[in-house]
Each structure stands twice: as C-alpha cells, then as structure tokens.
Amino acid sequence: MASEKPVPKPIAGPILHFHGEGSDGWHLSVLFVFEGTTEPDPLTVEGLDHPVPPRHVFVWRGRHLWRFVFSLPRGPHDRRIGYGFPQRGARWAFSVPGQFAQLRLAYTASNGIHDAEQVASLPNGTDGMWTPLLKQHAERPYHLLLQGGDQLHADNLWRECAALADWWRQPAPGRYALPFTRTMADQAMDYFFDAYCTTLAGPAYARAMASIPSVMMWDDHDIFDGWGSRPDPEHHCQVYRGLFAVARRQFSLFQLGAGIRDSLDQVWGAEVGTFTQGLRIGDLGILALDLRSERSRTEVLGDATWKELPGWLTRFAGCKNLLVMSCVPLAFVALGWVEGLVNTLRPRSHADDDLRDQWRSPAHQEEWLRLLHRLADFSLRYRCRVTALSGEVHLAGTAKIRGGGVEMWQLTASGVVHPPPGRLATWGLRQLARSRDKVSDEFTVEMPDFGETHQRFIRARNYLSIGFDRQNHLLARWHSERRPDHYNLVL
C-alpha cells in the first residue's frame, strides 16, 4: 500500500497578486511559503476545468515559495471564486468583477510599525484598520487592494543582524569603505525572509491578502528607513548597495509574487531596472511609480524613467480615470524651511530623511514640477482625470492641483497600521495647509478640508475605498478608527 503524500507545513499565504486584465480575463497568481521539500498539491480554482500546478519560485533555509498562476474570465456580473486545497480542507475566496460592474478598490499604506508597544495600546492593535477593512469587504467585496508602500518595516535589521550592527558601530566615514560581506548578506536574507513571513501571517492582514488581489509598490521602509535620501557616502557604499539588492529580491518575491526568472507584464519599469507598474482595466488606468530604485539626494526618478514616462502615459489613452500611485504625496504641505532648519543640526536629525523624501523638498522642486507638467499634459490631451494616491505621512488628507489647463487631485490615506503623528505636529501642519500655494507661474496647490469635520487632516489610522459611478465620477471614502469614521469626496 502506497504511503500518503506528506503535507507541507504552511508558513505564510495564500497571497493573491493581480497582474492585469487580458483578452482571457483577470490575471492572477497565488503565493505560498511552505516548510519542507514536499511539493504542494495543485490548486483548485472555481471556474477552471483543471487544477493549477505549483511552480517553485525560491527556497531559503528549508522554506519554499510556491506560485500558482492562472486567469479567469469576467462574466456579466461579479463572481465569488473559491480556491484552495479541498483534499486538505483549506479553502479561501475572492471576488472577480463583472464586465458591467463598477470596480471597487481599497487603498492602504504604512502597514509597518516602529514601536510595537505603542501600537498594541491602540484599538485593534497591530491589526490596525485591517479588521474594519475586512468587515467592509465581507459586506461589499473589494475587487483590488492597492498597497502604497511600507508594507514592511525593515528598520530593525541594523539591530537584529549582528554583522550589520558591528558595521554600524564603526566610525564614519571609515565604515563606508568596508565591503558587504557574505555574512552580512546571509543575515540580511534571514531578516527580510523572516520579517515578510511574520508580517504576512498577521491574522487580519493574512485574511486580507488571501481574499483581495493586491497591487503593491514599495517605499523606503520596505528597504530601510531613509533609503535614497541619505548623504552620498552612505547611499553609494557597498553595504547599503548590498542591502538594497537583498531588499529588492525579497520585494519581488513577496510583494510582486515573482521569482528571478519570472517576467511580469505589468512591471513596465523592468527594462530600466525599476518596479514601476502599469495596469489598464477597461477605462481605468493604474500607474504605480517606483520612487525608490533610482532615488538619490538630488533626484527621485532617473533619466531612464523620464525617457520612458511619456510612452507609458500614452498606453492609458482612452481611459476615463488614471490613478497614479506615488508613495509620498504628489501634493502636500511645503516644508522646505523646516528641512533647511533641520539641515543645520549636528548630528544630522532622523527627520532630515523624511523631509528630503517629499516631492516638495527644495532638492526635488524642479523635478516635481516636471512631473506635474507631464501628468497635466496627458490629462488635457486625452481628457482623462488624473488622481494621485499616496501614503507615508501617517495622516489622511486631500489636495487640489490646478494648472496646465486641468485640475488634478491628491488623495492621501496613511497609515493602515502605523499610528498618526502627535497633536502638536498635526496642528502645525494644519496651520501651514490653510492657504492656497502658488508653486509656479502655472500651478497652484490647495488643501481643502473634510466637510465632516472642517479639518484638513484625519489624525487617526485609516484606509481609503474608491469606486466609480456610471458617469465615471470617482467616489472616495476614507475609513477611520475614530469618529466620524467615514469621510467622503466625489470627483
């Protein structure tokens, strides 16, 4: 009698990734992390005639990543699709939008945390706003989950990786000449792999990842705090570049759901070495800009991306709405004078990196206006509404950008788990946001308040839901963990 096939031990997953819409329907993949060498069973997916075979993606320390890739046609109405391993009693489900249905999206950012004890004292603790999001999803399912950066907080690697901690204790600038060793690389791989598995196994986050296909972009904490905004001797040293390579590989595996040999159609930036993604779903376009791979103290996007950007935008011709995912807000309070003050401090303040990250940093002002012109030109030429989605600042808010013959909006939702800034800092930002800001001869920025509170920022953890009506109006709703718990905007 043949022995029964061993059951691989699950560590993380399922993680649903959305890869775009094609002639054959909704393109998806599911990622699992299993312990042990046993190949998992094929994945059963409702609506498919045959089970989906597993594809081995990666192995680290006896833990194997397996990927299941498939496409589902869109019927006339929404469908709830069950999937799993029925012979093992494991089953999950997600929703595929009907051809005549209006897409429903959720947007989140800042899923990671600095201080676990501080977060544990908040409502829902480290589950943050994922529990309320899942409640809404159960009542009216979301079709896509857009995750706008800092899904992972990798900042503790400097303490938890002994070789990196030793390197950090060496005096600067001498340490910047030291090599990135094999020991450092192995410890960093251990750290990132463990951090992803732990984060993805969080109870509420795991349920969201299993039931809503995601499109994810990265920000600095997915690498480590301040990546790209540090002084050149740090940014270009071998240890930083080595850590970036490790973080890049792990992001591709867990947040894109792709192995080294996998080519993803939605990663338009692959040819220039970035993770910029573009997706088109009917008359909706999504452009997720990679603002970290080419970033330095003096630029956000590299020459290669600027060369490709006009062609990328042209691919959205015919769209009624274009959502531009920018990890840091495309329009926010101007804090250049604060950055100048912080730069006078010695030793250098941690806030310097956060301020230099912003599009409105004096170092990026010219490049920021260049991007506004590109987006406004596209919007005017193709009669397509452009709306920016962002996180990173740990507050929710809106901004209106006028210029180039069009009006564009910034919708900011942040953070889904990370707590908001203190009352004093929020008060200061509210005062600075009160007036309309003329940023050039052509563009102005203003930050309207929310009608529900007449305040310009939501100082509470939050996420954003986005829908569209038959007239292609964009319907935005911020969900907050405080009262009022809903804030609405119609564009």
C-alpha positions as CSV (number, residue, x, y, z in Angstrom):
1,M,0.0,0.0,0.0
2,A,1.5,3.4,-1.1
3,S,2.2,5.8,1.7
4,E,0.2,9.1,1.7
5,K,2.0,12.1,0.4
6,P,3.4,14.2,3.2
7,V,1.7,17.5,3.9
8,P,3.9,20.6,3.5
9,K,3.8,22.8,6.6
10,P,2.3,26.3,5.7
11,I,4.2,29.3,7.0
12,A,2.6,32.2,5.0
13,G,0.0,32.6,2.4
14,P,-2.1,32.5,0.4
15,I,-1.0,35.9,-1.0
16,L,-3.1,37.0,-4.0
17,H,-1.4,39.1,-6.6
18,F,-3.2,40.9,-9.5
19,H,-1.3,41.0,-12.8
20,G,-3.7,42.9,-15.0
21,E,-6.6,42.2,-17.4
22,G,-6.1,40.5,-20.8
23,S,-8.2,39.1,-23.5
24,D,-8.6,35.9,-21.4
25,G,-9.7,37.8,-18.3
26,W,-8.4,38.5,-14.9
27,H,-4.7,37.6,-14.5
28,L,-3.8,36.4,-11.0
29,S,-1.2,34.5,-9.0
30,V,-1.2,33.0,-5.6
31,L,1.9,32.7,-3.5
32,F,2.5,30.3,-0.5
33,V,5.5,29.7,1.8
34,F,5.8,26.1,2.9
35,E,8.4,24.4,5.1
36,G,10.0,21.2,3.7
37,T,10.7,19.8,0.3
38,T,7.3,18.3,-0.4
39,E,5.7,19.7,-3.5
40,P,2.2,21.1,-2.7
41,D,-0.9,19.8,-4.3
42,P,-2.3,21.6,-7.4
43,L,-4.5,24.5,-6.5
44,T,-8.2,24.0,-7.2
45,V,-9.9,27.2,-8.5
46,E,-13.6,27.5,-9.2
47,G,-14.3,28.3,-12.8
48,L,-11.3,26.4,-14.1
49,D,-11.6,23.0,-15.7
50,H,-8.2,21.8,-14.3
51,P,-6.3,22.4,-11.1
52,V,-3.4,24.8,-11.3
53,P,0.0,23.2,-11.0
54,P,2.5,24.6,-8.5
55,R,5.7,26.4,-9.7
56,H,8.7,26.5,-7.4
57,V,10.0,30.1,-7.1
58,F,12.6,30.2,-4.3
59,V,14.0,28.4,-1.3
60,W,15.7,29.8,1.8
61,R,16.7,27.8,4.9
62,G,14.3,25.0,4.0
63,R,11.3,27.3,3.4
64,H,10.0,27.1,-0.2
65,L,8.0,29.6,-2.1
66,W,5.4,28.1,-4.5
67,R,3.5,30.1,-7.1
68,F,0.2,29.3,-8.8
69,V,-0.6,31.3,-12.0
70,F,-4.0,31.4,-13.7
71,S,-6.5,33.6,-15.5
72,L,-10.3,33.8,-15.0
73,P,-12.8,35.2,-17.5
74,R,-15.1,38.1,-16.4
75,G,-18.7,37.3,-16.6
76,P,-21.5,39.8,-16.8
77,H,-21.8,40.1,-13.0
78,D,-19.5,39.8,-10.0
79,R,-18.5,36.3,-9.1
80,R,-17.2,34.9,-5.8
81,I,-14.4,32.5,-6.6
82,G,-13.4,29.8,-4.2
83,Y,-9.9,28.3,-4.3
84,G,-7.7,26.1,-2.2
85,F,-6.7,22.5,-1.5
86,P,-10.0,20.8,-0.8
87,Q,-8.3,17.5,-0.1
88,R,-6.5,19.2,2.8
89,G,-9.6,21.2,4.0
90,A,-8.0,24.5,3.1
91,R,-10.2,27.0,1.2
92,W,-10.4,30.7,0.5
93,A,-12.3,33.0,-1.8
94,F,-12.1,36.3,-3.6
95,S,-14.3,38.4,-6.0
96,V,-13.9,38.9,-9.7
97,P,-15.7,42.0,-11.1
98,G,-18.4,41.5,-13.7
99,Q,-18.0,43.1,-17.1
100,F,-20.8,45.5,-16.4
101,A,-19.9,46.1,-12.7
102,Q,-18.2,49.2,-11.3
103,L,-14.8,48.4,-9.8
104,R,-14.4,48.7,-6.1
105,L,-10.8,49.3,-4.8
106,A,-9.2,49.7,-1.4
107,Y,-6.0,51.7,-0.9
108,T,-3.7,51.3,2.1
109,A,-0.2,52.5,3.1
110,S,2.1,52.4,6.1
111,N,1.3,48.8,7.3
112,G,4.6,48.6,9.3
113,I,5.3,49.9,12.7
114,H,8.3,51.4,14.6
115,D,7.0,50.8,18.2
116,A,5.1,47.6,18.7
117,E,4.2,48.5,22.3
118,Q,2.7,51.9,21.2
119,V,0.6,50.2,18.5
120,A,-0.5,47.4,20.8
121,S,-2.3,50.0,23.0
122,L,-4.4,51.3,20.1
123,P,-7.8,49.9,19.0
124,N,-7.3,46.6,17.0
125,G,-3.6,46.7,18.0
126,T,-1.3,45.6,15.2
127,D,-4.3,44.6,13.1
128,G,-4.9,48.3,12.7
129,M,-7.6,49.1,10.1
130,W,-7.4,45.7,8.5
131,T,-10.2,44.4,10.7
132,P,-12.6,47.2,9.6
133,L,-11.5,46.8,6.0
134,L,-12.3,43.1,6.2
135,K,-15.7,43.9,7.6
136,Q,-16.5,46.2,4.7
137,H,-15.1,43.6,2.3
138,A,-17.5,40.9,3.7
139,E,-20.5,43.3,3.1
140,R,-19.5,44.5,-0.3
141,P,-16.3,42.9,-1.7
142,Y,-13.4,44.8,-2.9
143,H,-12.0,43.7,-6.3
144,L,-8.5,45.0,-5.8
145,L,-6.3,46.1,-3.0
146,L,-3.7,48.8,-3.8
147,Q,-0.9,48.9,-1.3
148,G,1.1,52.1,-1.5
149,G,4.3,51.4,0.3
150,D,5.8,50.5,3.7
151,Q,4.0,47.1,3.8
152,L,7.1,46.0,5.6
153,H,9.2,47.9,8.2
154,A,12.8,46.6,7.8
155,D,14.4,49.2,10.1
156,N,15.3,46.7,12.8
157,L,17.8,44.9,10.6
158,W,20.5,47.3,11.9
159,R,20.0,45.8,15.4
160,E,19.0,42.2,14.6
161,C,21.7,41.4,12.1
162,A,24.9,41.2,14.2
163,A,27.3,41.8,11.3
164,L,25.4,45.0,10.4
165,A,25.3,46.1,14.0
166,D,29.1,45.7,14.1
167,W,29.5,47.7,10.9
168,W,27.3,50.5,12.2
169,R,29.4,50.8,15.4
170,Q,32.5,51.5,13.2
171,P,33.2,55.3,13.0
172,A,32.1,57.2,9.9
173,P,33.3,57.8,7.3
174,G,35.7,54.8,7.6
175,R,32.9,52.2,7.6
176,Y,31.7,53.4,4.2
177,A,34.8,51.9,2.6
178,L,34.1,48.4,4.2
179,P,32.8,45.6,2.0
180,F,29.4,44.0,2.1
181,T,30.3,40.5,3.3
182,R,28.7,37.1,2.7
183,T,27.8,37.0,6.4
184,M,26.0,40.4,6.1
185,A,24.2,39.1,3.0
186,D,23.1,35.9,4.7
187,Q,21.9,37.7,7.9
188,A,20.0,40.3,5.8
189,M,18.3,37.5,3.8
190,D,17.4,35.8,7.1
191,Y,16.0,39.1,8.4
192,F,13.9,40.0,5.3
193,F,12.6,36.5,4.8
194,D,11.5,36.2,8.4
195,A,10.1,39.7,8.5
196,Y,7.9,39.0,5.4
197,C,6.7,35.7,6.8
198,T,5.8,37.2,10.1
199,T,4.1,40.2,8.6
200,L,2.1,38.2,6.1
201,A,1.0,35.8,8.8
202,G,-0.6,38.5,10.9
203,P,-4.2,37.4,11.5
204,A,-6.2,40.2,9.8
205,Y,-3.5,41.1,7.2
206,A,-3.3,37.4,6.2
207,R,-7.1,37.3,5.6
208,A,-7.0,40.4,3.5
209,M,-4.1,39.1,1.4
210,A,-5.9,35.8,0.9
211,S,-9.2,37.4,-0.2
212,I,-8.4,40.6,-2.2
213,P,-5.9,40.5,-5.1
214,S,-3.2,43.1,-4.5
215,V,-1.1,45.5,-6.5
216,M,1.9,46.6,-4.2
217,M,4.6,49.2,-4.6
218,W,7.5,49.9,-2.3
219,D,8.8,52.8,-0.2
220,D,11.8,53.3,2.0
221,H,10.8,51.1,4.9
222,D,10.5,48.1,2.6
223,I,14.2,48.6,2.2
224,F,15.2,50.5,5.3
225,D,14.3,53.9,6.7
226,G,15.5,56.8,4.5
227,W,16.8,54.8,1.6
228,G,17.7,57.1,-1.3
229,S,17.6,60.2,0.9
230,R,20.8,59.6,2.8
231,P,24.1,61.5,2.0
232,D,26.0,60.2,-0.9
233,P,28.8,58.5,1.0
234,E,26.2,56.3,2.8
235,H,23.9,55.8,-0.2
236,H,26.7,54.6,-2.5
237,C,28.7,52.5,-0.1
238,Q,28.9,48.7,-0.6
239,V,26.9,47.8,2.5
240,Y,24.0,50.0,1.5
241,R,24.0,48.8,-2.1
242,G,24.2,45.2,-0.9
243,L,21.2,45.6,1.4
244,F,19.3,47.3,-1.4
245,A,19.9,44.2,-3.6
246,V,18.6,41.9,-0.9
247,A,15.5,44.0,-0.2
248,R,14.9,44.2,-4.0
249,R,14.9,40.5,-4.4
250,Q,12.6,39.9,-1.4
251,F,10.2,42.6,-2.6
252,S,9.9,40.9,-5.9
253,L,9.2,37.6,-4.3
254,F,6.7,38.6,-1.7
255,Q,5.1,41.8,-3.0
256,L,5.1,41.2,-6.7
257,G,4.8,37.4,-6.4
258,A,7.6,36.8,-8.9
259,G,10.8,34.8,-9.0
260,I,14.0,35.9,-10.6
261,R,13.1,34.2,-13.9
262,D,9.5,35.5,-13.9
263,S,8.6,38.3,-16.3
264,L,5.5,40.3,-15.3
265,D,3.7,42.3,-18.0
266,Q,2.6,45.0,-15.5
267,V,6.2,45.8,-14.5
268,W,6.8,48.4,-17.2
269,G,10.0,49.6,-15.5
270,A,11.8,46.3,-15.7
271,E,13.8,47.4,-18.8
272,V,15.1,50.4,-16.9
273,G,15.7,48.5,-13.7
274,T,12.8,49.7,-11.7
275,F,9.5,48.3,-10.3
276,T,7.2,50.9,-11.9
277,Q,3.9,49.2,-12.8
278,G,1.2,50.0,-15.2
279,L,-2.2,48.3,-15.5
280,R,-5.3,49.0,-17.5
281,I,-8.7,47.7,-16.6
282,G,-11.3,48.8,-19.1
283,D,-11.3,52.6,-18.9
284,L,-9.4,52.7,-15.6
285,G,-5.6,53.1,-15.6
286,I,-3.2,52.5,-12.7
287,L,0.3,53.7,-12.7
288,A,2.4,52.8,-9.7
289,L,5.7,54.8,-9.9
290,D,8.8,53.3,-8.4
291,L,10.2,56.3,-6.4
292,R,12.9,54.4,-4.7
293,S,15.1,52.4,-7.1
294,E,16.6,55.5,-8.8
295,R,16.3,57.9,-5.9
296,S,19.2,59.9,-4.6
297,R,19.6,63.1,-2.5
298,T,19.1,65.2,-5.8
299,E,16.6,63.2,-7.9
300,V,13.6,60.9,-7.5
301,L,13.3,59.4,-10.9
302,G,16.3,58.6,-13.1
303,D,16.9,59.7,-16.7
304,A,15.8,56.2,-18.0
305,T,12.4,56.6,-16.4
306,W,11.9,60.2,-17.6
307,K,12.7,59.0,-21.1
308,E,10.0,56.2,-20.9
309,L,7.3,58.1,-19.0
310,P,5.7,59.8,-22.0
311,G,5.3,56.5,-23.7
312,W,3.9,54.8,-20.6
313,L,1.3,57.5,-20.2
314,T,0.3,57.1,-23.9
315,R,-0.7,53.5,-23.1
316,F,-3.6,54.9,-21.0
317,A,-5.1,56.7,-24.0
318,G,-8.9,56.2,-23.9
319,C,-9.0,55.8,-20.1
320,K,-11.5,58.0,-18.2
321,N,-9.6,57.8,-14.9
322,L,-5.8,57.4,-14.2
323,L,-4.8,56.6,-10.6
324,V,-1.1,57.5,-10.1
325,M,0.3,55.7,-7.1
326,S,3.0,57.9,-5.6
327,C,4.3,56.6,-2.2
328,V,4.9,60.1,-1.0
329,P,2.1,62.6,-1.7
330,L,2.4,64.4,-5.0
331,A,0.9,67.4,-3.3
332,F,1.3,68.2,0.4
333,V,2.4,71.0,2.7
334,A,5.6,72.8,1.7
335,L,8.2,72.1,4.4
336,G,11.3,73.4,2.7
337,W,12.0,75.9,5.5
338,V,11.8,73.1,8.1
339,E,14.2,71.0,6.1
340,G,16.6,73.9,5.9
341,L,16.4,74.3,9.7
342,V,16.9,70.5,10.3
343,N,19.9,70.5,7.9
344,T,21.7,72.9,10.3
345,L,21.6,70.4,13.1
346,R,24.6,68.3,14.0
347,P,24.5,65.4,14.3
348,R,22.1,65.0,11.4
349,S,18.5,64.5,12.6
350,H,16.4,61.5,11.6
351,A,13.8,64.0,10.3
352,D,16.2,65.0,7.5
353,D,15.5,61.8,5.6
354,D,11.7,62.2,5.9
355,L,11.8,65.8,4.7
356,R,14.1,65.0,1.8
357,D,11.8,62.2,0.8
358,Q,9.0,64.7,0.0
359,W,8.3,65.8,-3.6
360,R,8.2,69.4,-2.3
361,S,11.7,69.2,-0.9
362,P,13.7,72.1,-2.4
363,A,16.0,69.5,-3.8
364,H,13.2,68.0,-5.9
365,Q,11.2,71.1,-6.7
366,E,12.2,71.3,-10.3
367,E,11.6,67.6,-10.9
368,W,8.2,67.7,-9.1
369,L,7.0,70.5,-11.4
370,R,8.3,68.5,-14.4
371,L,6.1,65.6,-13.3
372,L,3.1,67.8,-12.8
373,H,3.5,69.1,-16.3
374,R,3.7,65.6,-17.7
375,L,0.6,64.5,-16.0
376,A,-1.4,67.7,-16.8
377,D,-0.4,67.4,-20.5
378,F,-1.6,63.8,-20.6
379,S,-4.8,64.7,-18.8
380,L,-5.6,67.6,-21.1
381,R,-4.7,65.7,-24.3
382,Y,-6.6,62.5,-23.6
383,R,-9.4,64.0,-21.5
384,C,-8.6,61.7,-18.6
385,R,-8.9,62.6,-15.0
386,V,-5.6,62.1,-13.1
387,T,-5.8,61.4,-9.4
388,A,-2.8,60.7,-7.2
389,L,-3.0,58.1,-4.4
390,S,-0.4,58.3,-1.6
391,G,0.5,57.4,2.0
392,E,3.7,57.8,4.0
393,V,2.8,60.9,6.1
394,H,0.6,59.0,8.6
395,L,-2.3,61.4,8.1
396,A,-5.2,61.3,5.7
397,G,-6.0,64.4,3.5
398,T,-6.7,65.8,0.1
399,A,-5.1,68.4,-2.2
400,K,-6.2,70.1,-5.4
401,I,-3.6,70.8,-8.1
402,R,-4.6,73.4,-10.7
403,G,-2.5,74.2,-13.7
404,G,-1.8,73.2,-17.3
405,G,-5.4,73.6,-18.2
406,V,-6.6,70.8,-15.8
407,E,-7.4,70.1,-12.2
408,M,-5.8,67.0,-10.5
409,W,-6.5,65.7,-7.1
410,Q,-4.3,64.2,-4.4
411,L,-5.9,61.6,-2.1
412,T,-3.8,60.6,0.9
413,A,-4.6,57.6,3.1
414,S,-2.0,56.8,5.8
415,G,-1.5,54.6,7.8
416,V,-3.4,51.4,8.0
417,V,-1.4,50.2,11.0
418,H,1.2,52.9,11.8
419,P,-0.1,55.4,14.3
420,P,-0.6,59.1,13.5
421,P,1.8,61.9,14.5
422,G,1.4,63.8,17.7
423,R,-1.2,66.6,18.2
424,L,1.4,69.4,18.1
425,A,2.9,68.3,14.8
426,T,-0.6,67.8,13.3
427,W,-1.7,71.2,14.5
428,G,1.4,72.8,12.8
429,L,0.6,71.0,9.5
430,R,-3.0,72.2,9.6
431,Q,-1.9,75.8,10.0
432,L,0.5,75.5,7.1
433,A,-2.1,73.9,4.9
434,R,-4.7,76.7,5.3
435,S,-3.7,78.9,2.3
436,R,-3.6,78.3,-1.4
437,D,0.0,77.9,-2.5
438,K,1.2,79.3,-5.9
439,V,4.1,76.9,-6.6
440,S,5.0,78.2,-10.1
441,D,3.7,80.6,-12.8
442,E,1.3,77.8,-13.9
443,F,0.4,75.6,-10.9
444,T,-1.3,76.2,-7.6
445,V,-1.9,73.7,-4.7
446,E,-4.6,74.0,-2.1
447,M,-5.6,71.5,0.6
448,P,-9.4,71.6,1.2
449,D,-10.9,70.4,4.5
450,F,-13.1,67.4,5.0
451,G,-16.7,68.6,5.2
452,E,-17.5,66.2,8.0
453,T,-15.0,67.9,10.4
454,H,-13.8,71.0,8.6
455,Q,-10.3,69.8,9.3
456,R,-7.7,69.3,6.6
457,F,-6.2,66.1,8.0
458,I,-7.6,63.0,9.6
459,R,-5.4,62.3,12.6
460,A,-6.2,58.6,13.0
461,R,-5.4,55.3,11.3
462,N,-7.3,55.0,8.1
463,Y,-7.7,53.4,4.7
464,L,-9.4,54.6,1.5
465,S,-12.0,52.9,-0.6
466,I,-12.5,54.0,-4.2
467,G,-15.4,53.4,-6.6
468,F,-16.9,54.8,-9.8
469,D,-20.4,55.6,-10.9
470,R,-21.9,55.3,-14.4
471,Q,-20.8,58.9,-15.2
472,N,-17.2,58.0,-14.3
473,H,-17.3,60.1,-11.2
474,L,-14.7,58.9,-8.7
475,L,-16.2,58.2,-5.3
476,A,-13.7,58.3,-2.4
477,R,-14.3,57.3,1.1
478,W,-11.8,57.4,4.0
479,H,-12.5,54.9,6.8
480,S,-11.1,56.0,10.1
481,E,-10.8,54.3,13.5
482,R,-12.2,57.5,15.2
483,R,-15.5,59.3,15.0
484,P,-16.6,60.3,12.5
485,D,-15.5,57.0,10.9
486,H,-16.3,58.0,7.3
487,Y,-15.2,60.9,5.2
488,N,-16.4,61.3,1.6
489,L,-15.3,63.0,-1.6
490,V,-16.9,62.9,-5.1
491,L,-14.7,64.0,-8.1
